[in-house]
């Protein structure tokens, strides 16, 4: 099995080492293995989990909810229904945020058009 060091993970995913350490401290990356010198070693499973954590964080899921999700993963298959429900609820929240951002973008576009027109009229 191939393992990656924290610096390799950081470079590969373009996130700071400190973020990875923070996620581990918060319990979002359980079962990270360590080499004899105590350095973190990330397996493919850990990389997949970290990718999921980043996805959830990037879509504004609170750390506490991500922690709950990760805990359910560790518990195993008996939590599949809870995980599915959580993902469906989060998807709905993300879709609502996208709709709000799309609507807000229209206001920004309006201002850009207005200022562009005003500048063109001045010339």
OpenMM code with the backbone's topology and positions (N, CA, C; nanometers):
from openmm import Vec3, app, unit

residues = "UNK UNK UNK UNK UNK UNK UNK UNK UNK UNK UNK UNK UNK UNK UNK UNK UNK UNK UNK UNK UNK UNK UNK UNK UNK UNK UNK UNK UNK UNK UNK UNK UNK UNK UNK UNK UNK UNK UNK UNK UNK UNK UNK UNK UNK UNK UNK UNK UNK UNK UNK UNK UNK UNK UNK UNK UNK UNK UNK UNK UNK UNK UNK UNK UNK UNK UNK UNK UNK UNK UNK UNK UNK UNK UNK UNK UNK UNK UNK UNK UNK UNK UNK UNK UNK UNK UNK UNK UNK UNK UNK UNK UNK UNK UNK UNK UNK UNK UNK UNK UNK UNK UNK UNK UNK UNK UNK UNK UNK UNK UNK UNK UNK UNK UNK UNK UNK UNK UNK UNK UNK UNK UNK".split()
positions = [
    Vec3(0.0846, -0.1179, 0.0000),
    Vec3(0.0000, 0.0000, 0.0000),
    Vec3(0.0890, 0.1240, 0.0000),
    Vec3(0.0526, 0.2215, -0.0837),
    Vec3(0.1296, 0.3451, -0.0924),
    Vec3(0.0801, 0.4440, 0.0127),
    Vec3(0.1745, 0.5078, 0.0802),
    Vec3(0.1432, 0.6112, 0.1784),
    Vec3(0.2059, 0.7424, 0.1347),
    Vec3(0.1414, 0.8505, 0.1752),
    Vec3(0.1945, 0.9840, 0.1470),
    Vec3(0.2233, 1.0548, 0.2792),
    Vec3(0.3256, 1.1363, 0.2774),
    Vec3(0.3562, 1.2196, 0.3943),
    Vec3(0.2638, 1.3406, 0.3922),
    Vec3(0.2610, 1.4127, 0.5027),
    Vec3(0.1750, 1.5310, 0.5088),
    Vec3(0.2187, 1.6352, 0.4066),
    Vec3(0.3482, 1.6472, 0.3825),
    Vec3(0.3940, 1.7451, 0.2831),
    Vec3(0.3529, 1.7028, 0.1422),
    Vec3(0.3535, 1.5748, 0.1144),
    Vec3(0.3082, 1.5263, -0.0161),
    Vec3(0.1586, 1.5506, -0.0339),
    Vec3(0.0821, 1.5247, 0.0718),
    Vec3(-0.0627, 1.5475, 0.0672),
    Vec3(-0.0906, 1.6958, 0.0468),
    Vec3(-0.0184, 1.7781, 0.1212),
    Vec3(-0.0340, 1.9223, 0.1114),
    Vec3(-0.0085, 1.9715, -0.0303),
    Vec3(0.0999, 1.9254, -0.0900),
    Vec3(0.1341, 1.9661, -0.2260),
    Vec3(0.0328, 1.9129, -0.3272),
    Vec3(-0.0068, 1.7884, -0.3105),
    Vec3(-0.0995, 1.7258, -0.4051),
    Vec3(-0.2359, 1.7927, -0.4042),
    Vec3(-0.2844, 1.8283, -0.2849),
    Vec3(-0.4179, 1.8865, -0.2731),
    Vec3(-0.4171, 2.0390, -0.2647),
    Vec3(-0.2969, 2.0966, -0.2647),
    Vec3(-0.2802, 2.2420, -0.2580),
    Vec3(-0.3499, 2.3021, -0.1357),
    Vec3(-0.3250, 2.2401, -0.0215),
    Vec3(-0.3733, 2.2938, 0.1058),
    Vec3(-0.2565, 2.2948, 0.2043),
    Vec3(-0.2562, 2.3875, 0.2971),
    Vec3(-0.1447, 2.3949, 0.3919),
    Vec3(-0.1396, 2.2737, 0.4857),
    Vec3(-0.0179, 2.2400, 0.5288),
    Vec3(-0.0003, 2.1344, 0.6290),
    Vec3(-0.0856, 2.1635, 0.7522),
    Vec3(-0.0909, 2.2917, 0.7888),
    Vec3(-0.1642, 2.3307, 0.9102),
    Vec3(-0.3128, 2.2974, 0.8993),
    Vec3(-0.3686, 2.3058, 0.7803),
    Vec3(-0.5099, 2.2712, 0.7605),
    Vec3(-0.5309, 2.1219, 0.7830),
    Vec3(-0.4391, 2.0428, 0.7319),
    Vec3(-0.4488, 1.8972, 0.7486),
    Vec3(-0.4375, 1.8624, 0.8961),
    Vec3(-0.3422, 1.9250, 0.9646),
    Vec3(-0.3273, 1.9008, 1.1093),
    Vec3(-0.4524, 1.9433, 1.1852),
    Vec3(-0.5109, 2.0561, 1.1471),
    Vec3(-0.6334, 2.1051, 1.2099),
    Vec3(-0.7469, 2.0049, 1.1910),
    Vec3(-0.7626, 1.9562, 1.0691),
    Vec3(-0.8678, 1.8571, 1.0433),
    Vec3(-0.8469, 1.7321, 1.1280),
    Vec3(-0.7227, 1.6905, 1.1411),
    Vec3(-0.6950, 1.5727, 1.2243),
    Vec3(-0.7273, 1.6023, 1.3709),
    Vec3(-0.6871, 1.7196, 1.4182),
    Vec3(-0.7126, 1.7581, 1.5582),
    Vec3(-0.8625, 1.7629, 1.5883),
    Vec3(-0.9405, 1.8054, 1.4911),
    Vec3(-1.0857, 1.8148, 1.5083),
    Vec3(-1.1563, 1.6805, 1.4919),
    Vec3(-1.0793, 1.5753, 1.4606),
    Vec3(-1.1381, 1.4417, 1.4481),
    Vec3(-1.1933, 1.4107, 1.3110),
    Vec3(-1.1571, 1.4914, 1.2116),
    Vec3(-1.2090, 1.4697, 1.0767),
    Vec3(-1.1263, 1.3686, 0.9982),
    Vec3(-1.0090, 1.3355, 1.0497),
    Vec3(-0.9214, 1.2376, 0.9843),
    Vec3(-0.8779, 1.1332, 1.0865),
    Vec3(-0.9716, 1.0502, 1.1286),
    Vec3(-0.9348, 0.9495, 1.2285),
    Vec3(-0.8479, 0.8408, 1.1658),
    Vec3(-0.7794, 0.7726, 1.2495),
    Vec3(-0.7022, 0.6549, 1.2093),
    Vec3(-0.5864, 0.6861, 1.1142),
    Vec3(-0.5372, 0.8102, 1.1171),
    Vec3(-0.4180, 0.8405, 1.0379),
    Vec3(-0.3022, 0.7645, 1.1005),
    Vec3(-0.2341, 0.6883, 1.0183),
    Vec3(-0.1220, 0.6092, 1.0680),
    Vec3(0.0015, 0.6969, 1.0810),
    Vec3(0.0952, 0.6483, 1.1613),
    Vec3(0.2211, 0.7206, 1.1803),
    Vec3(0.3366, 0.6245, 1.1594),
    Vec3(0.4454, 0.6787, 1.1077),
    Vec3(0.5654, 0.5963, 1.0904),
    Vec3(0.6378, 0.5869, 1.2245),
    Vec3(0.7448, 0.5095, 1.2331),
    Vec3(0.8157, 0.4941, 1.3609),
    Vec3(0.8645, 0.6264, 1.4221),
    Vec3(0.8841, 0.7277, 1.3385),
    Vec3(0.9284, 0.8587, 1.3889),
    Vec3(0.8105, 0.9479, 1.4282),
    Vec3(0.6886, 0.8968, 1.4149),
    Vec3(0.5702, 0.9733, 1.4536),
    Vec3(0.5134, 1.0624, 1.3444),
    Vec3(0.5659, 1.0532, 1.2233),
    Vec3(0.5159, 1.1349, 1.1130),
    Vec3(0.3883, 1.0732, 1.0559),
    Vec3(0.2935, 1.1596, 1.0231),
    Vec3(0.1669, 1.1138, 0.9658),
    Vec3(0.1913, 1.0492, 0.8298),
    Vec3(0.1202, 0.9392, 0.8069),
    Vec3(0.1280, 0.8688, 0.6794),
    Vec3(-0.0149, 0.8473, 0.6300),
    Vec3(-0.0436, 0.8986, 0.5126),
    Vec3(-0.1793, 0.8968, 0.4589),
    Vec3(-0.1950, 0.7881, 0.3531),
    Vec3(-0.2890, 0.6977, 0.3775),
    Vec3(-0.3208, 0.5910, 0.2831),
    Vec3(-0.4173, 0.6446, 0.1776),
    Vec3(-0.4478, 0.5628, 0.0793),
    Vec3(-0.5462, 0.6006, -0.0223),
    Vec3(-0.6822, 0.6273, 0.0429),
    Vec3(-0.7191, 0.5457, 0.1417),
    Vec3(-0.8465, 0.5668, 0.2118),
    Vec3(-0.8471, 0.7019, 0.2818),
    Vec3(-0.7357, 0.7376, 0.3442),
    Vec3(-0.7263, 0.8668, 0.4107),
    Vec3(-0.7323, 0.9814, 0.3099),
    Vec3(-0.6722, 0.9621, 0.1945),
    Vec3(-0.6776, 1.0636, 0.0894),
    Vec3(-0.8207, 1.0830, 0.0412),
    Vec3(-0.8925, 0.9731, 0.0258),
    Vec3(-1.0322, 0.9803, -0.0164),
    Vec3(-1.1151, 1.0536, 0.0884),
    Vec3(-1.0939, 1.0192, 0.2140),
    Vec3(-1.1672, 1.0858, 0.3216),
    Vec3(-1.1332, 1.2342, 0.3259),
    Vec3(-1.0063, 1.2682, 0.3134),
    Vec3(-0.9665, 1.4085, 0.3138),
    Vec3(-1.0323, 1.4830, 0.1977),
    Vec3(-1.0407, 1.4196, 0.0831),
    Vec3(-1.1097, 1.4807, -0.0306),
    Vec3(-1.2557, 1.5082, 0.0004),
    Vec3(-1.3201, 1.4150, 0.0687),
    Vec3(-1.4600, 1.4335, 0.1081),
    Vec3(-1.4730, 1.5469, 0.2095),
    Vec3(-1.3833, 1.5489, 0.3073),
    Vec3(-1.3850, 1.6558, 0.4083),
    Vec3(-1.3703, 1.7917, 0.3397),
    Vec3(-1.2780, 1.8021, 0.2457),
    Vec3(-1.2571, 1.9280, 0.1747),
    Vec3(-1.3807, 1.9675, 0.0942),
    Vec3(-1.4433, 1.8697, 0.0306),
    Vec3(-1.5653, 1.8954, -0.0458),
    Vec3(-1.6743, 1.9512, 0.0452),
    Vec3(-1.6931, 1.8882, 0.1588),
    Vec3(-1.7963, 1.9333, 0.2520),
    Vec3(-1.7625, 2.0712, 0.3090),
    Vec3(-1.6363, 2.0926, 0.3430),
    Vec3(-1.5938, 2.2219, 0.3952),
    Vec3(-1.6107, 2.3301, 0.2888),
    Vec3(-1.5742, 2.2989, 0.1644),
    Vec3(-1.5873, 2.3965, 0.0558),
    Vec3(-1.7316, 2.4318, 0.0259),
    Vec3(-1.8231, 2.3449, 0.0641),
    Vec3(-1.9656, 2.3716, 0.0434),
    Vec3(-2.0317, 2.4186, 0.1723),
    Vec3(-1.9463, 2.4672, 0.2636),
    Vec3(-1.9888, 2.5358, 0.3861),
    Vec3(-2.0583, 2.4483, 0.4898),
    Vec3(-2.0306, 2.3195, 0.4883),
    Vec3(-2.0814, 2.2361, 0.5963),
    Vec3(-1.9991, 2.2682, 0.7210),
    Vec3(-2.0650, 2.2892, 0.8345),
    Vec3(-1.9912, 2.3179, 0.9577),
    Vec3(-1.9008, 2.2005, 0.9989),
    Vec3(-1.7903, 2.2343, 1.0634),
    Vec3(-1.6952, 2.1329, 1.1106),
    Vec3(-1.7662, 2.0296, 1.1978),
    Vec3(-1.8580, 2.0753, 1.2833),
    Vec3(-1.9277, 1.9818, 1.3725),
    Vec3(-2.0093, 1.8789, 1.2935),
    Vec3(-2.0691, 1.9211, 1.1837),
    Vec3(-2.1461, 1.8281, 1.1003),
    Vec3(-2.0532, 1.7331, 1.0248),
    Vec3(-1.9403, 1.7863, 0.9773),
    Vec3(-1.8432, 1.7000, 0.9100),
    Vec3(-1.7928, 1.5949, 1.0084),
    Vec3(-1.7691, 1.6369, 1.1319),
    Vec3(-1.7233, 1.5435, 1.2361),
    Vec3(-1.8265, 1.4339, 1.2566),
    Vec3(-1.9529, 1.4707, 1.2628),
    Vec3(-2.0594, 1.3707, 1.2789),
    Vec3(-2.0588, 1.2739, 1.1621),
    Vec3(-2.0455, 1.3254, 1.0425),
    Vec3(-2.0406, 1.2418, 0.9231),
    Vec3(-1.9242, 1.1435, 0.9295),
    Vec3(-1.8068, 1.1933, 0.9659),
    Vec3(-1.6886, 1.1077, 0.9758),
    Vec3(-1.7089, 1.0019, 1.0839),
    Vec3(-1.7673, 1.0408, 1.1957),
    Vec3(-1.7955, 0.9434, 1.3023),
    Vec3(-1.8862, 0.8319, 1.2500),
    Vec3(-1.9850, 0.8691, 1.1703),
    Vec3(-2.0747, 0.7683, 1.1139),
    Vec3(-2.0014, 0.6772, 1.0165),
    Vec3(-1.9072, 0.7313, 0.9419),
    Vec3(-1.8271, 0.6472, 0.8522),
    Vec3(-1.7509, 0.5435, 0.9333),
    Vec3(-1.6901, 0.5887, 1.0418),
    Vec3(-1.6125, 0.4986, 1.1270),
    Vec3(-1.7019, 0.3908, 1.1873),
    Vec3(-1.8258, 0.4273, 1.2224),
    Vec3(-1.9193, 0.3300, 1.2801),
    Vec3(-1.9560, 0.2194, 1.1812),
    Vec3(-1.9527, 0.2495, 1.0534),
    Vec3(-1.9776, 0.1453, 0.9544),
    Vec3(-2.1129, 0.1517, 0.8870),
    Vec3(-2.1464, 0.0407, 0.8239),
    Vec3(-2.2642, 0.0342, 0.7378),
    Vec3(-2.3960, 0.0618, 0.8087),
    Vec3(-2.4012, 0.0403, 0.9372),
    Vec3(-2.5290, 0.0622, 1.0066),
    Vec3(-2.5709, 0.2091, 1.0078),
    Vec3(-2.4803, 0.2984, 0.9660),
    Vec3(-2.5115, 0.4414, 0.9618),
    Vec3(-2.5374, 0.4925, 0.8198),
    Vec3(-2.5491, 0.4030, 0.7241),
    Vec3(-2.5675, 0.4439, 0.5847),
    Vec3(-2.6891, 0.5343, 0.5657),
    Vec3(-2.8008, 0.5006, 0.6293),
    Vec3(-2.9220, 0.5810, 0.6131),
    Vec3(-2.9014, 0.7220, 0.6672),
    Vec3(-2.8348, 0.7336, 0.7824),
    Vec3(-2.8089, 0.8661, 0.8404),
    Vec3(-2.7160, 0.9475, 0.7501),
    Vec3(-2.6149, 0.8802, 0.6942),
    Vec3(-2.5223, 0.9501, 0.6050),
    Vec3(-2.5941, 0.9967, 0.4789),
    Vec3(-2.6779, 0.9111, 0.4239),
    Vec3(-2.7534, 0.9482, 0.3045),
    Vec3(-2.8439, 1.0674, 0.3333),
    Vec3(-2.9128, 1.0632, 0.4463),
    Vec3(-3.0007, 1.1743, 0.4831),
    Vec3(-2.9200, 1.3031, 0.4980),
    Vec3(-2.8044, 1.2948, 0.5636),
    Vec3(-2.7206, 1.4129, 0.5818),
    Vec3(-2.6773, 1.4691, 0.4468),
    Vec3(-2.6350, 1.3812, 0.3556),
    Vec3(-2.5897, 1.4284, 0.2246),
    Vec3(-2.7044, 1.4907, 0.1455),
    Vec3(-2.8235, 1.4324, 0.1541),
    Vec3(-2.9383, 1.4901, 0.0843),
    Vec3(-2.9737, 1.6281, 0.1395),
    Vec3(-2.9710, 1.6434, 0.2712),
    Vec3(-2.9993, 1.7735, 0.3325),
    Vec3(-2.8914, 1.8751, 0.2961),
    Vec3(-2.7668, 1.8308, 0.2966),
    Vec3(-2.6585, 1.9223, 0.2622),
    Vec3(-2.6664, 1.9630, 0.1150),
    Vec3(-2.7000, 1.8695, 0.0301),
    Vec3(-2.7157, 1.9014, -0.1117),
    Vec3(-2.8213, 2.0095, -0.1301),
    Vec3(-2.9314, 1.9966, -0.0590),
    Vec3(-3.0379, 2.0959, -0.0694),
    Vec3(-2.9880, 2.2328, -0.0232),
    Vec3(-2.9130, 2.2353, 0.0857),
    Vec3(-2.8575, 2.3616, 0.1354),
    Vec3(-2.7618, 2.4226, 0.0332),
    Vec3(-2.6795, 2.3396, -0.0300),
    Vec3(-2.5856, 2.3882, -0.1314),
    Vec3(-2.6620, 2.4440, -0.2514),
    Vec3(-2.7655, 2.3743, -0.2951),
    Vec3(-2.8452, 2.4224, -0.4074),
    Vec3(-2.9112, 2.5566, -0.3753),
    Vec3(-2.9586, 2.5718, -0.2530),
    Vec3(-3.0187, 2.6991, -0.2115),
    Vec3(-2.9146, 2.8099, -0.2108),
    Vec3(-2.7937, 2.7786, -0.1650),
    Vec3(-2.6869, 2.8783, -0.1642),
    Vec3(-2.6474, 2.9163, -0.3071),
    Vec3(-2.6416, 2.8181, -0.3953),
    Vec3(-2.6096, 2.8466, -0.5355),
    Vec3(-2.7161, 2.9390, -0.5952),
    Vec3(-2.8423, 2.9120, -0.5663),
    Vec3(-2.9513, 2.9952, -0.6178),
    Vec3(-2.9381, 3.1383, -0.5653),
    Vec3(-2.9070, 3.1526, -0.4387),
    Vec3(-2.8893, 3.2853, -0.3791),
    Vec3(-2.7708, 3.3565, -0.4437),
    Vec3(-2.6606, 3.2858, -0.4625),
    Vec3(-2.5424, 3.3460, -0.5233),
    Vec3(-2.5706, 3.3844, -0.6690),
    Vec3(-2.6431, 3.3006, -0.7410),
    Vec3(-2.6771, 3.3299, -0.8795),
    Vec3(-2.7623, 3.4558, -0.8873),
    Vec3(-2.8587, 3.4666, -0.7986),
    Vec3(-2.9443, 3.5851, -0.7944),
    Vec3(-2.8629, 3.7090, -0.7570),
    Vec3(-2.7744, 3.6947, -0.6604),
    Vec3(-2.6902, 3.8077, -0.6184),
    Vec3(-2.5949, 3.8496, -0.7297),
    Vec3(-2.5492, 3.7558, -0.8079),
    Vec3(-2.4589, 3.7855, -0.9189),
    Vec3(-2.5265, 3.8778, -1.0203),
    Vec3(-2.6570, 3.8647, -1.0351),
    Vec3(-2.7299, 3.9526, -1.1265),
    Vec3(-2.7162, 4.0985, -1.0830),
    Vec3(-2.7207, 4.1218, -0.9531),
    Vec3(-2.7029, 4.2576, -0.9010),
    Vec3(-2.5630, 4.3111, -0.9268),
    Vec3(-2.4653, 4.2250, -0.9147),
    Vec3(-2.3273, 4.2654, -0.9428),
    Vec3(-2.3109, 4.2954, -1.0915),
    Vec3(-2.3674, 4.2094, -1.1762),
    Vec3(-2.3606, 4.2324, -1.3208),
    Vec3(-2.4270, 4.3649, -1.3584),
    Vec3(-2.5379, 4.3953, -1.2937),
    Vec3(-2.6074, 4.5215, -1.3196),
    Vec3(-2.5154, 4.6398, -1.2887),
    Vec3(-2.4487, 4.6347, -1.1742),
    Vec3(-2.3577, 4.7429, -1.1364),
    Vec3(-2.2418, 4.7546, -1.2348),
    Vec3(-2.1861, 4.6417, -1.2775),
    Vec3(-2.0758, 4.6434, -1.3737),
    Vec3(-2.1214, 4.7088, -1.5045),
    Vec3(-2.2391, 4.6707, -1.5533),
    Vec3(-2.2924, 4.7287, -1.6767),
    Vec3(-2.3157, 4.8794, -1.6605),
    Vec3(-2.3708, 4.9166, -1.5480),
    Vec3(-2.3999, 5.0581, -1.5211),
    Vec3(-2.2718, 5.1403, -1.5186),
    Vec3(-2.1705, 5.0927, -1.4460),
    Vec3(-2.0455, 5.1675, -1.4357),
    Vec3(-1.9714, 5.1694, -1.5685),
    Vec3(-1.9772, 5.0605, -1.6416),
    Vec3(-1.9132, 5.0554, -1.7734),
    Vec3(-1.9782, 5.1573, -1.8663),
    Vec3(-2.1096, 5.1620, -1.8652),
    Vec3(-2.1826, 5.2572, -1.9491),
    Vec3(-2.1488, 5.4002, -1.9094),
    Vec3(-2.1451, 5.4288, -1.7801),
    Vec3(-2.1123, 5.5644, -1.7337),
    Vec3(-1.9718, 5.6044, -1.7771),
    Vec3(-1.8781, 5.5132, -1.7684),
    Vec3(-1.7403, 5.5432, -1.8092),
    Vec3(-1.7327, 5.5665, -1.9603),
    Vec3(-1.8068, 5.4875, -2.0367),
    Vec3(-1.8067, 5.5043, -2.1830),
    Vec3(-1.8667, 5.6387, -2.2232),
    Vec3(-1.9692, 5.6824, -2.1501),
    Vec3(-2.0340, 5.8112, -2.1797),
    Vec3(-1.9430, 5.9284, -2.1492),
    Vec3(-1.8516, 5.9105, -2.0530),
    Vec3(-1.7582, 6.0164, -2.0157),
    Vec3(-1.6497, 6.0355, -2.1214),
    Vec3(-1.6254, 5.9374, -2.2015),
    Vec3(-1.5149, 5.9422, -2.2988),
    Vec3(-1.5546, 6.0129, -2.4231),
] * unit.nanometer
topology = app.Topology()
chain = topology.addChain("A")
for resn in residues:
    res = topology.addResidue(resn, chain)
    for name in ("N", "CA", "C"):
        topology.addAtom(name, app.Element.getBySymbol(name[0]), res)
